[in-house]
Amino acid sequence: MNINGLGVNKVTSIYTENSKKVTEKRTSEVKNDSVQISSLGKSLNTYSLDDNFSMSAQNIEKLKAQVSNGTYKPDTSAIASKMMNTLKGEI
């Protein structure tokens, strides 16, 4: 069978050559992914899911009552110290 002077064998060989080129391009364009973890993310590594960060319901209600009554007095020195450590990157 000839189509405009091209035989079936010629069409088949052109198709085979083109499919090899496409396969070669796909394999040669493999890109590697990379991940960078910030210093804050690295510092979070020291925490675990087993750490008990929860407060009892009784303590939470006590704090809510103090805040609503205006009697809550936070430790301003501890807050300031933690803020400075955070700014210095000493978390």
TORVEX-570142 format. One record per residue (C-alpha): residue number from 0; x, y, z. Coordinates in nm, 3 decimals. Layout:
<pts>
<pt tordren="NUM" px="X" py="Y" pz="Z"/>
...
</pts>
This chain:
<pts>
<pt tordren="0" px="0.000" py="0.000" pz="0.000"/>
<pt tordren="1" px="0.142" py="0.340" pz="-0.097"/>
<pt tordren="2" px="0.015" py="0.672" pz="0.031"/>
<pt tordren="3" px="0.165" py="0.964" pz="-0.157"/>
<pt tordren="4" px="0.475" py="0.764" pz="-0.232"/>
<pt tordren="5" px="0.523" py="0.634" pz="0.124"/>
<pt tordren="6" px="0.510" py="0.263" pz="0.186"/>
<pt tordren="7" px="0.375" py="0.100" pz="0.500"/>
<pt tordren="8" px="0.728" py="0.003" pz="0.601"/>
<pt tordren="9" px="0.846" py="0.363" pz="0.571"/>
<pt tordren="10" px="0.554" py="0.491" pz="0.783"/>
<pt tordren="11" px="0.620" py="0.223" pz="1.045"/>
<pt tordren="12" px="0.990" py="0.309" pz="1.065"/>
<pt tordren="13" px="0.916" py="0.683" pz="1.098"/>
<pt tordren="14" px="0.667" py="0.609" pz="1.379"/>
<pt tordren="15" px="0.920" py="0.385" pz="1.558"/>
<pt tordren="16" px="1.194" py="0.648" pz="1.534"/>
<pt tordren="17" px="0.966" py="0.924" pz="1.666"/>
<pt tordren="18" px="0.842" py="0.712" pz="1.955"/>
<pt tordren="19" px="1.203" py="0.638" pz="2.057"/>
<pt tordren="20" px="1.282" py="1.013" pz="2.056"/>
<pt tordren="21" px="0.982" py="1.088" pz="2.275"/>
<pt tordren="22" px="1.084" py="0.813" pz="2.521"/>
<pt tordren="23" px="1.441" py="0.945" pz="2.532"/>
<pt tordren="24" px="1.320" py="1.299" pz="2.602"/>
<pt tordren="25" px="1.098" py="1.182" pz="2.887"/>
<pt tordren="26" px="1.378" py="0.987" pz="3.057"/>
<pt tordren="27" px="1.635" py="1.262" pz="3.014"/>
<pt tordren="28" px="1.411" py="1.528" pz="3.172"/>
<pt tordren="29" px="1.394" py="1.362" pz="3.515"/>
<pt tordren="30" px="1.403" py="1.633" pz="3.780"/>
<pt tordren="31" px="1.494" py="1.585" pz="4.142"/>
<pt tordren="32" px="1.286" py="1.739" pz="4.417"/>
<pt tordren="33" px="1.442" py="1.892" pz="4.721"/>
<pt tordren="34" px="1.311" py="2.003" pz="5.059"/>
<pt tordren="35" px="1.458" py="2.267" pz="5.284"/>
<pt tordren="36" px="1.351" py="2.281" pz="5.648"/>
<pt tordren="37" px="1.377" py="2.613" pz="5.828"/>
<pt tordren="38" px="1.550" py="2.650" pz="6.164"/>
<pt tordren="39" px="1.208" py="2.686" pz="6.328"/>
<pt tordren="40" px="1.096" py="2.359" pz="6.170"/>
<pt tordren="41" px="1.414" py="2.190" pz="6.293"/>
<pt tordren="42" px="1.356" py="2.320" pz="6.644"/>
<pt tordren="43" px="1.008" py="2.166" pz="6.644"/>
<pt tordren="44" px="1.178" py="1.828" pz="6.609"/>
<pt tordren="45" px="1.237" py="1.828" pz="6.986"/>
<pt tordren="46" px="0.862" py="1.806" pz="7.049"/>
<pt tordren="47" px="0.672" py="1.484" pz="7.016"/>
<pt tordren="48" px="0.310" py="1.385" pz="6.995"/>
<pt tordren="49" px="0.346" py="1.213" pz="7.330"/>
<pt tordren="50" px="0.416" py="1.541" pz="7.512"/>
<pt tordren="51" px="0.126" py="1.646" pz="7.727"/>
<pt tordren="52" px="0.043" py="2.004" pz="7.628"/>
<pt tordren="53" px="-0.319" py="1.992" pz="7.732"/>
<pt tordren="54" px="-0.454" py="2.173" pz="8.032"/>
<pt tordren="55" px="-0.723" py="2.031" pz="8.249"/>
<pt tordren="56" px="-1.075" py="2.163" pz="8.201"/>
<pt tordren="57" px="-1.064" py="2.290" pz="8.558"/>
<pt tordren="58" px="-0.757" py="2.507" pz="8.491"/>
<pt tordren="59" px="-0.911" py="2.644" pz="8.172"/>
<pt tordren="60" px="-1.232" py="2.741" pz="8.353"/>
<pt tordren="61" px="-1.027" py="2.903" pz="8.630"/>
<pt tordren="62" px="-0.834" py="3.114" pz="8.376"/>
<pt tordren="63" px="-1.155" py="3.210" pz="8.195"/>
<pt tordren="64" px="-1.309" py="3.326" pz="8.521"/>
<pt tordren="65" px="-0.999" py="3.528" pz="8.612"/>
<pt tordren="66" px="-0.995" py="3.697" pz="8.270"/>
<pt tordren="67" px="-1.366" py="3.781" pz="8.282"/>
<pt tordren="68" px="-1.335" py="3.914" pz="8.641"/>
<pt tordren="69" px="-1.027" py="4.117" pz="8.556"/>
<pt tordren="70" px="-0.821" py="3.936" pz="8.820"/>
<pt tordren="71" px="-0.589" py="3.750" pz="8.579"/>
<pt tordren="72" px="-0.229" py="3.863" pz="8.633"/>
<pt tordren="73" px="0.011" py="3.705" pz="8.383"/>
<pt tordren="74" px="0.382" py="3.679" pz="8.462"/>
<pt tordren="75" px="0.501" py="3.968" pz="8.246"/>
<pt tordren="76" px="0.869" py="3.888" pz="8.309"/>
<pt tordren="77" px="0.827" py="3.535" pz="8.177"/>
<pt tordren="78" px="0.637" py="3.662" pz="7.873"/>
<pt tordren="79" px="0.904" py="3.922" pz="7.797"/>
<pt tordren="80" px="1.180" py="3.666" pz="7.842"/>
<pt tordren="81" px="1.013" py="3.422" pz="7.601"/>
<pt tordren="82" px="0.957" py="3.701" pz="7.348"/>
<pt tordren="83" px="1.325" py="3.800" pz="7.361"/>
<pt tordren="84" px="1.436" py="3.438" pz="7.324"/>
<pt tordren="85" px="1.208" py="3.403" pz="7.023"/>
<pt tordren="86" px="1.350" py="3.718" pz="6.864"/>
<pt tordren="87" px="1.704" py="3.595" pz="6.929"/>
<pt tordren="88" px="1.621" py="3.259" pz="6.776"/>
<pt tordren="89" px="1.681" py="3.065" pz="7.098"/>
<pt tordren="90" px="1.359" py="2.869" pz="7.088"/>
</pts>
